[in-house]
Amino acid sequence: MKKTWNGLLVGPDQWSPKHPQLMKKPTPIDPQALKEARPDPSSDGNDGTVFAVYTNVGDGKLGTTLQTFAITASVGTVEVTTS
């Protein structure tokens, strides 16, 4: 009898080594975090009351004002009948 990686006793014809996908991979170490990762609102030249969305494309800003919009949707009607 041979002992498997999970503690079972099996015959020599049934024994197999632990599959590599079951072995735990080492967790990578995170790189050093930025001290203050948020953009400074005073660097935009305003008092921080303007809404801004930052991205990694173009000059980094999608817009500086929040536009509101309305959405309406309908699915139909539901009829419930009890007897």
Secondary structure, DSSP 8 states (H G I E B T S, - for coil): -EE-TTS-EE-TTT-----GGGS-----------SS-S--GGGGTS-S-S--EE-SSTTSEEESS------------------
